[in-house]
Amino acid sequence: MHSAAESFLAVVQQGKSFSARERHCCFLNARDGTFANISGPSGLDVRDDGRGVALVDWDLDGDLDLWISNRSAPQVRMFRNDLKTANHFVAIKLQGTTCNRDAIGARVEVYLQGEKIPLLRTLRAGDGFLSQSSKWVHFGLGAAAKIDRIMVKWPGGAAEEFRGMAPDRRYRIVEGSGRPESWKPPKRTITIAPRAWEKPSTTSTVQLVSADWLDVPTLPYRTFDGQSHQVSIGSPANPQAPILLNLWASWCRPCVEELTELAKRREEISEKGLRVVALSVETLMAEDGSGSEAAKALVERIDLSLETGPIDVGLAEAAVPAKLQILNNLLFDLHQPLPIPSSILIDRQGRLVALYKGPVGLDKVFDDLATVALGAENARLASLPFAGRWIAGPKHLHPIRLALPLAREGFCEDAIAILDRNKTLVLGHEEAPRLLMEIGAAYESAGEKKQAITYYRRALEKARGLGNRRLAEEIAKRLRERE
C-alpha cells in the first residue's frame, strides 16, 4: 500500500507535470474587489512548468521585475518590467543591530499624505516555493506624490518613525540610528538582453557512470537452443571478468550497428578482459512470443558469437529488463521505460558502474572500464567534466533501496541476497519490516505459503521492535488471514 505522497511522486517520475503544463497566469487588481486576467498582454503566459517567483527591481528603474524558476527547461526566466507609467515608488533596505542583521521579520508601514490606512510590507527570508525575493522592501505608491511618515517595527518589539522621506528614492535604515540614509545605486555592469529561448537538440543516448555502484541482481536468459543460463556476475568474494550486458532487437537499426561493432572488435574485447552478453528482447515484445528466429538469423549473419569468444548471445527472460528498469529508477528521477538498445557495465565484483540508454560505442565502454580500474574515489573524480575538490564524499544509496523494489516486483531471491550480504545495515533500517513483509508477499504470490508466513512473522517482530504500530497491525492482519 502506497501513501498519497508516494503515489504523487510516482506520477511525477513518469514525466507528468505537477500542473499539467498550464500557461502562467497574471492578474491585475481592478481595485473594485475583482481581478482582471492580463496574462496575455503582460507577456507572462508562457507554457513553462513554473515553480518559484522572485521579485526584484533588477534594473533599478522603480518597478519590480520577475525571476521565475521552472521544473522544465528553461529552468530560469527573467521578465523585465518595461511598462511606462507616471506612478511613484519608495524602496527601503533595513539593517538590524539588536535584532538579526537582515532584519527578517521587520514590518514597514508607509503613510501617504492624506491617507489613514498605511501601505504595509513584512520583510521575509522567503516568500514562495524555492524562491526568495529581494530584501529591499519595495512600495508602489501609485500617483501619490508625498509621503507623510514611515514606521519600522523591528523584530523584538522596537519601533521607529521617520519623516521627511521623498518618493522615487531608495533609503537605507539602520536600527536605532534615528534617521534614514539616502542610497544611490552603483553603476551597473550586468545587463540582460532579451532573446528567444532556443530548444536544446534532442539525443537518443543517455550515458551515466554511477557514483553508487549498485549490486546487480541475477539476470537469467536462454540460448537459442532453449537452454537456461544466468549471466556470470562476480562478487566481492568471487570476482569475475567485467561484463557489458546489451539488450537488442533485430529490427532496431542502432542495435544492429552496435552488434556489428562487437563482432568486428571481438579480439580487442578479449584483450581488454571484457565479457559481452548480448540478449535479444524480441520474444518479450511480441504478443505471440515470436522473434527468436529473426534474432538468431541476425547473430549468424554478422558472425556475432563464437563458442570460445568473449561474447555470449541469447534471449532475455522477462526478469532482465524488469530488473534493469529498477536499477534505472534508482539512478534517475525520471522513471521512463528503457529504450532499445540499452546496456549496463558491471565490474568484477558484480556492481553496476555505468548505464547506457541508447546506442553506445565500445570506445566509451573501454574508457569507463579504465575509470573503474582507478578505484571508487579516483573514478568519481575522473568522471567529472571539470577539476575541483570535494567538500564531502557522496552519500551512497542504502542497499534497502534496491532490495525493496526487487521484492515488490516479485524478485524475492534477489532481495534476500541483498539482505544476507548487508544484514546489519538492512535490518537496522526503519524500512526493514516493510522489506520483510514485501518478501513475504512475493513468496505468497508465488504460491509458497510457508515461506511467506515465515517472513510475515519476521516482519511483525521487527515492526514491533521499531515501534511501528500501524505497520505491525497491517502485518498482523495478514498473518491472521493466512494462518
Secondary structure per residue as TSV (DSSP state, phi and psi in degrees):
chain	resnum	aa	ss	phi	psi
A	1	M	-	360.0	129.2
A	2	H	-	-103.6	145.6
A	3	S	-	-74.8	168.4
A	4	A	H	-61.9	-38.0
A	5	A	H	-64.6	-41.5
A	6	E	H	-65.6	-39.9
A	7	S	H	-65.6	-40.7
A	8	F	H	-64.4	-42.9
A	9	L	H	-62.7	-37.8
A	10	A	H	-62.1	-38.0
A	11	V	H	-63.9	-43.4
A	12	V	H	-66.1	-39.8
A	13	Q	H	-67.4	-16.9
A	14	Q	T	-81.2	-0.5
A	15	G	T	95.3	6.5
A	16	K	-	-84.7	153.1
A	17	S	-	-83.3	152.1
A	18	F	S	-62.0	-36.8
A	19	S	S	-123.4	21.5
A	20	A	T	58.1	27.4
A	21	R	T	53.2	45.0
A	22	E	-	-71.7	148.2
A	23	R	-	-69.0	149.7
A	24	H	-	-62.1	148.8
A	25	C	-	-120.8	146.4
A	26	C	-	-136.9	130.1
A	27	F	E	-121.3	139.6
A	28	L	E	-105.1	128.0
A	29	N	E	-69.9	112.9
A	30	A	-	-80.2	-3.6
A	31	R	S	63.1	22.3
A	32	D	S	-128.1	21.4
A	33	G	S	90.8	2.4
A	34	T	-	-125.5	167.6
A	35	F	E	-126.9	142.5
A	36	A	E	-104.9	136.3
A	37	N	E	-79.9	108.6
A	38	I	-	-114.8	28.4
A	39	S	H	-54.9	-49.3
A	40	G	H	-66.4	-55.6
A	41	P	H	-60.5	-29.1
A	42	S	H	-74.3	-20.5
A	43	G	T	83.4	6.6
A	44	L	-	-89.6	-8.1
A	45	D	-	-84.3	49.3
A	46	V	-	-77.9	157.0
A	47	R	-	-95.4	61.4
A	48	D	-	-98.4	163.1
A	49	D	-	-93.8	74.4
A	50	G	E	-70.0	150.2
A	51	R	E	-129.2	-70.9
A	52	G	E	-108.8	148.5
A	53	V	E	-127.2	127.9
A	54	A	E	-120.9	134.6
A	55	L	E	-103.0	133.9
A	56	V	E	-160.1	142.3
A	57	D	-	-83.2	79.8
A	58	W	T	-64.1	-43.9
A	59	D	T	-94.6	7.8
A	60	L	-	53.9	42.2
A	61	D	S	-106.5	9.3
A	62	G	S	96.9	-6.3
A	63	D	S	-122.5	161.0
A	64	L	-	-88.6	135.8
A	65	D	E	-104.9	165.9
A	66	L	E	-120.4	134.9
A	67	W	E	-110.5	128.8
A	68	I	E	-124.6	128.2
A	69	S	E	-100.0	145.6
A	70	N	E	-124.1	154.2
A	71	R	S	-74.4	-32.8
A	72	S	S	-105.6	174.0
A	73	A	S	-75.9	147.2
A	74	P	S	-73.3	137.9
A	75	Q	S	-73.7	-20.0
A	76	V	E	-136.6	132.4
A	77	R	E	-126.1	145.6
A	78	M	E	-114.6	132.3
A	79	F	E	-115.1	110.0
A	80	R	-	-87.2	130.8
A	81	N	-	-85.0	104.9
A	82	D	-	-110.7	19.7
A	83	L	-	-67.9	126.3
A	84	K	-	-88.5	120.2
A	85	T	-	-139.8	169.7
A	86	A	-	-99.6	13.2
A	87	N	-	-75.2	162.8
A	88	H	E	-115.5	170.8
A	89	F	E	-150.8	167.2
A	90	V	E	-145.6	140.4
A	91	A	E	-128.6	138.4
A	92	I	E	-130.6	131.6
A	93	K	E	-108.8	120.7
A	94	L	E	-98.7	146.7
A	95	Q	E	-136.0	120.3
A	96	G	-	-83.3	154.6
A	97	T	S	-119.7	-56.6
A	98	T	S	-85.3	-28.1
A	99	C	S	-91.6	-172.9
A	100	N	-	-61.6	148.8
A	101	R	T	-60.5	-36.5
A	102	D	T	-81.9	-2.6
A	103	A	-	58.2	32.3
A	104	I	T	-62.8	129.0
A	105	G	T	102.4	-9.4
A	106	A	-	-68.8	147.8
A	107	R	E	-115.7	130.6
A	108	V	E	-115.5	130.0
A	109	E	E	-119.0	124.7
A	110	V	E	-109.5	118.0
A	111	Y	E	-99.9	116.9
A	112	L	E	-84.9	151.4
A	113	Q	T	-61.5	127.0
A	114	G	T	86.7	-1.6
A	115	E	-	-111.1	135.2
A	116	K	S	-91.0	-30.3
A	117	I	S	-93.2	122.3
A	118	P	-	-80.0	160.5
A	119	L	E	-80.1	138.3
A	120	L	E	-130.1	134.3
A	121	R	E	-139.2	143.4
A	122	T	E	-115.1	132.5
A	123	L	-	-81.5	120.6
A	124	R	-	-119.6	157.0
A	125	A	S	-81.0	-20.8
A	126	G	-	-159.9	140.7
A	127	D	-	-135.7	22.8
A	128	G	B	-170.8	178.4
A	129	F	T	-68.2	117.0
A	130	L	T	52.2	39.0
A	131	S	B	-150.6	153.3
A	132	Q	-	-141.2	125.5
A	133	S	-	-77.6	173.8
A	134	S	-	-58.7	148.1
A	135	K	S	-85.3	3.6
A	136	W	S	-72.5	127.2
A	137	V	E	-85.8	110.0
A	138	H	E	-107.3	132.4
A	139	F	E	-122.0	124.5
A	140	G	E	-84.8	124.7
A	141	L	E	-99.7	-2.4
A	142	G	E	65.3	-141.3
A	143	A	T	-84.1	-5.2
A	144	A	-	-60.0	136.2
A	145	A	-	-107.9	-12.8
A	146	K	-	-132.4	140.4
A	147	I	E	-105.2	126.4
A	148	D	E	-76.7	-55.3
A	149	R	E	-161.4	162.9
A	150	I	E	-129.0	129.5
A	151	M	E	-106.4	134.6
A	152	V	E	-119.3	120.8
A	153	K	E	-107.0	106.9
A	154	W	-	-78.5	153.2
A	155	P	T	-59.3	133.8
A	156	G	T	106.2	-13.7
A	157	G	S	113.5	-18.5
A	158	A	-	-68.4	148.8
A	159	A	E	-138.1	143.0
A	160	E	E	-134.6	146.6
A	161	E	E	-116.5	138.2
A	162	F	E	-129.0	137.1
A	163	R	E	-125.5	169.7
A	164	G	-	77.8	19.9
A	165	M	-	-95.7	138.8
A	166	A	-	-105.2	153.0
A	167	P	S	-70.2	166.8
A	168	D	S	59.2	33.7
A	169	R	E	-132.0	163.1
A	170	R	E	-119.7	136.7
A	171	Y	E	-128.8	147.0
A	172	R	E	-111.9	126.7
A	173	I	E	-121.1	122.6
A	174	V	E	-100.0	131.9
A	175	E	T	-55.1	129.3
A	176	G	T	82.9	-3.1
A	177	S	-	-74.7	-27.7
A	178	G	S	81.9	-5.0
A	179	R	S	-151.0	145.9
A	180	P	-	-84.4	149.6
A	181	E	E	-107.7	128.9
A	182	S	E	-68.1	137.4
A	183	W	-	-122.8	130.9
A	184	K	-	-115.3	137.0
A	185	P	-	-68.9	146.3
A	186	P	-	-72.4	169.8
A	187	K	-	-67.0	127.7
A	188	R	-	-80.4	138.2
A	189	T	-	-112.0	-7.8
A	190	I	-	-103.1	121.1
A	191	T	-	-123.2	145.4
A	192	I	-	-122.9	118.2
A	193	A	-	-97.2	136.3
A	194	P	-	-67.6	143.0
A	195	R	-	-155.5	158.0
A	196	A	-	-73.4	144.3
A	197	W	-	-74.9	131.2
A	198	E	-	-99.2	118.2
A	199	K	-	-67.1	127.7
A	200	P	-	-66.0	149.5
A	201	S	-	-68.2	144.4
A	202	T	-	-86.9	157.4
A	203	T	-	-136.4	150.4
A	204	S	S	-92.0	4.2
A	205	T	-	-125.3	132.5
A	206	V	E	-125.9	127.5
A	207	Q	E	-127.9	129.8
A	208	L	E	-135.3	123.9
A	209	V	E	-94.1	117.2
A	210	S	E	-84.1	139.1
A	211	A	E	-79.2	-21.1
A	212	D	E	-100.4	100.2
A	213	W	E	-80.6	88.6
A	214	L	E	-73.8	144.5
A	215	D	E	-67.0	126.6
A	216	V	-	-83.6	127.7
A	217	P	-	-70.8	174.4
A	218	T	-	-63.9	143.5
A	219	L	-	-129.6	97.2
A	220	P	E	-85.9	148.0
A	221	Y	E	-152.3	170.3
A	222	R	E	-120.4	143.0
A	223	T	-	-75.6	170.2
A	224	F	T	-68.0	-16.8
A	225	D	T	-95.6	10.8
A	226	G	S	93.2	2.0
A	227	Q	-	-79.1	138.5
A	228	S	E	-86.7	137.8
A	229	H	E	-141.6	166.8
A	230	Q	E	-126.4	145.3
A	231	V	-	-62.8	130.6
A	232	S	-	-79.9	87.6
A	233	I	-	-93.0	135.5
A	234	G	-	-76.0	179.0
A	235	S	-	-149.5	166.2
A	236	P	S	-56.8	-34.6
A	237	A	S	-81.7	-21.8
A	238	N	S	-141.8	75.5
A	239	P	-	-62.5	145.5
A	240	Q	-	-127.6	178.0
A	241	A	-	-64.3	145.0
A	242	P	-	-62.0	151.7
A	243	I	E	-126.8	135.8
A	244	L	E	-105.6	112.2
A	245	L	E	-98.4	124.7
A	246	N	E	-122.8	130.8
A	247	L	E	-103.2	131.7
A	248	W	E	-147.8	172.2
A	249	A	-	-146.0	148.0
A	250	S	T	-68.4	-25.2
A	251	W	T	-84.7	-2.5
A	252	C	-	-95.5	113.3
A	253	R	H	-61.6	-46.7
A	254	P	H	-59.7	-32.6
A	255	C	H	-63.2	-46.1
A	256	V	H	-60.8	-40.4
A	257	E	H	-64.4	-41.3
A	258	E	H	-61.8	-48.7
A	259	L	H	-63.9	-36.5
A	260	T	H	-64.2	-41.0
A	261	E	H	-63.4	-40.6
A	262	L	H	-60.4	-44.0
A	263	A	H	-64.2	-41.9
A	264	K	H	-70.5	-30.0
A	265	R	T	-108.1	30.2
A	266	R	H	-57.3	-44.3
A	267	E	H	-64.9	-40.1
A	268	E	H	-64.5	-39.4
A	269	I	H	-59.0	-42.9
A	270	S	H	-66.1	-41.0
A	271	E	H	-63.7	-33.1
A	272	K	T	-78.7	-5.6
A	273	G	T	75.5	21.6
A	274	L	-	-99.1	141.6
A	275	R	E	-109.1	142.9
A	276	V	E	-117.2	131.9
A	277	V	E	-120.0	108.9
A	278	A	E	-106.3	113.1
A	279	L	E	-116.5	127.6
A	280	S	E	-78.6	141.4
A	281	V	-	-110.8	13.1
A	282	E	H	-62.3	-41.2
A	283	T	H	-67.6	-24.7
A	284	L	H	-78.5	-28.2
A	285	M	H	-90.1	-19.8
A	286	A	S	-85.7	132.6
A	287	E	T	-61.3	-33.4
A	288	D	T	-94.3	7.1
A	289	G	S	75.5	10.5
A	290	S	-	-81.3	172.7
A	291	G	-	123.8	-15.5
A	292	S	H	-66.4	-34.7
A	293	E	H	-68.0	-42.2
A	294	A	H	-64.4	-39.7
A	295	A	H	-64.2	-44.9
A	296	K	H	-63.6	-40.2
A	297	A	H	-63.2	-39.1
A	298	L	H	-64.9	-44.2
A	299	V	H	-58.4	-43.2
A	300	E	H	-69.5	-38.7
A	301	R	H	-64.9	-40.1
A	302	I	T	-96.6	6.0
A	303	D	T	54.5	51.3
A	304	L	-	-74.5	-40.3
A	305	S	-	-117.0	133.2
A	306	L	-	-122.3	145.4
A	307	E	T	-60.3	-32.2
A	308	T	T	-98.2	3.4
A	309	G	S	-86.8	178.4
A	310	P	S	-86.6	9.8
A	311	I	E	-120.1	125.8
A	312	D	E	-108.6	141.1
A	313	V	E	-127.2	158.4
A	314	G	E	175.7	-164.3
A	315	L	E	-112.8	124.0
A	316	A	E	-69.3	137.9
A	317	E	-	-76.0	160.8
A	318	A	T	-59.1	-26.5
A	319	A	H	-65.8	-26.7
A	320	V	H	-66.2	-59.0
A	321	P	H	-63.5	-29.7
A	322	A	H	-64.8	-43.1
A	323	K	H	-72.2	-36.4
A	324	L	H	-65.7	-33.1
A	325	Q	H	-65.4	-37.8
A	326	I	H	-62.5	-44.1
A	327	L	H	-62.2	-43.4
A	328	N	H	-58.2	-44.3
A	329	N	H	-67.0	-25.1
A	330	L	H	-78.0	-27.6
A	331	L	H	-91.5	-26.0
A	332	F	-	-122.6	142.7
A	333	D	S	-70.6	-29.8
A	334	L	S	-91.1	116.5
A	335	H	-	-98.7	54.5
A	336	Q	-	-84.1	153.3
A	337	P	-	-59.0	143.8
A	338	L	-	-64.1	140.5
A	339	P	-	-82.3	173.1
A	340	I	S	-114.6	123.4
A	341	P	S	-82.0	159.1
A	342	S	E	-139.1	150.6
A	343	S	E	-144.1	156.1
A	344	I	E	-131.8	149.7
A	345	L	E	-109.6	125.8
A	346	I	E	-115.0	132.5
A	347	D	-	-83.2	-177.3
A	348	R	T	-64.7	-24.4
A	349	Q	T	-98.0	12.6
A	350	G	S	82.8	22.6
A	351	R	E	-106.5	140.6
A	352	L	E	-75.9	122.2
A	353	V	E	-115.6	-13.9
A	354	A	E	-154.4	144.7
A	355	L	E	-127.6	129.6
A	356	Y	E	-119.5	113.5
A	357	K	E	-102.1	112.8
A	358	G	S	102.3	-179.7
A	359	P	-	-66.5	146.6
A	360	V	-	-136.9	138.3
A	361	G	-	-86.1	155.7
A	362	L	H	-64.2	-32.0
A	363	D	H	-61.3	-39.6
A	364	K	H	-64.2	-43.1
A	365	V	H	-61.7	-44.0
A	366	F	H	-63.9	-38.6
A	367	D	H	-62.4	-42.7
A	368	D	H	-67.3	-34.5
A	369	L	H	-62.3	-42.3
A	370	A	H	-64.8	-37.8
A	371	T	H	-63.5	-42.8
A	372	V	H	-61.0	-37.1
A	373	A	H	-66.0	-16.5
A	374	L	T	-73.3	-14.0
A	375	G	-	96.6	161.1
A	376	A	H	-58.5	-46.4
A	377	E	H	-67.5	-48.9
A	378	N	H	-67.9	-35.0
A	379	A	H	-63.7	-37.5
A	380	R	H	-63.5	-41.8
A	381	L	H	-68.6	-41.1
A	382	A	H	-69.1	-23.5
A	383	S	T	-78.9	-10.9
A	384	L	S	-82.6	148.5
A	385	P	S	-84.1	5.8
A	386	F	S	-151.1	161.0
A	387	A	-	-84.8	159.9
A	388	G	-	166.1	-178.2
A	389	R	-	-121.4	144.8
A	390	W	-	-88.9	131.2
A	391	I	S	-73.0	-39.5
A	392	A	S	-148.8	156.0
A	393	G	-	-72.2	163.1
A	394	P	-	-70.5	150.5
A	395	K	-	-87.2	110.5
A	396	H	-	-73.6	149.0
A	397	L	-	-65.0	132.2
A	398	H	-	-68.1	137.0
A	399	P	T	-58.1	-23.3
A	400	I	H	-68.3	-22.6
A	401	R	H	-68.1	-24.7
A	402	L	H	-90.0	-37.7
A	403	A	H	-64.2	-39.2
A	404	L	H	-62.8	-53.2
A	405	P	H	-65.2	-30.8
A	406	L	H	-63.2	-44.6
A	407	A	H	-65.2	-40.8
A	408	R	H	-64.4	-30.1
A	409	E	T	-88.4	5.8
A	410	G	T	92.1	5.4
A	411	F	-	-93.2	65.7
A	412	C	H	-67.3	-33.4
A	413	E	H	-64.3	-39.2
A	414	D	H	-67.2	-39.7
A	415	A	H	-64.1	-40.9
A	416	I	H	-65.3	-38.7
A	417	A	H	-61.1	-41.7
A	418	I	H	-65.7	-41.0
A	419	L	H	-60.8	-44.7
A	420	D	H	-67.2	-36.6
A	421	R	H	-73.8	-24.5
A	422	N	T	-131.3	45.3
A	423	K	H	-55.8	-52.2
A	424	T	H	-62.5	-44.0
A	425	L	H	-65.5	-44.1
A	426	V	H	-73.2	-47.4
A	427	L	H	-69.3	-17.2
A	428	G	T	-86.5	-3.9
A	429	H	S	-84.2	149.4
A	430	E	T	-65.1	-21.9
A	431	E	T	-89.6	4.0
A	432	A	H	-56.8	-46.5
A	433	P	H	-62.9	-33.5
A	434	R	H	-64.6	-41.6
A	435	L	H	-62.7	-46.7
A	436	L	H	-61.6	-38.4
A	437	M	H	-65.9	-42.2
A	438	E	H	-65.4	-36.2
A	439	I	H	-64.2	-42.3
A	440	G	H	-60.4	-42.0
A	441	A	H	-64.6	-37.0
A	442	A	H	-65.4	-41.8
A	443	Y	H	-64.2	-39.7
A	444	E	H	-62.7	-43.0
A	445	S	H	-63.4	-29.1
A	446	A	T	-84.1	1.4
A	447	G	T	84.1	11.4
A	448	E	-	-100.8	80.5
A	449	K	H	-64.9	-40.2
A	450	K	H	-62.2	-46.0
A	451	Q	H	-64.4	-38.4
A	452	A	H	-61.0	-46.7
A	453	I	H	-63.0	-38.8
A	454	T	H	-57.5	-45.7
A	455	Y	H	-75.8	-30.7
A	456	Y	H	-62.6	-40.5
A	457	R	H	-65.4	-42.1
A	458	R	H	-63.3	-40.0
A	459	A	H	-64.4	-41.7
A	460	L	H	-63.0	-44.2
A	461	E	H	-62.1	-42.8
A	462	K	H	-69.0	-40.3
A	463	A	H	-62.7	-42.2
A	464	R	H	-65.7	-39.4
A	465	G	H	-64.5	-32.1
A	466	L	T	-90.1	-2.2
A	467	G	T	75.2	21.3
A	468	N	-	-87.5	86.6
A	469	R	H	-66.1	-44.5
A	470	R	H	-62.9	-44.6
A	471	L	H	-67.4	-37.2
A	472	A	H	-61.2	-40.2
A	473	E	H	-65.7	-39.3
A	474	E	H	-63.7	-43.5
A	475	I	H	-69.1	-42.1
A	476	A	H	-59.7	-38.1
A	477	K	H	-63.2	-42.4
A	478	R	H	-60.4	-43.1
A	479	L	H	-64.1	-44.5
A	480	R	H	-60.9	-36.1
A	481	E	H	-73.9	-20.7
A	482	R	H	-110.7	-15.8
A	483	E	-	-89.2	360.0
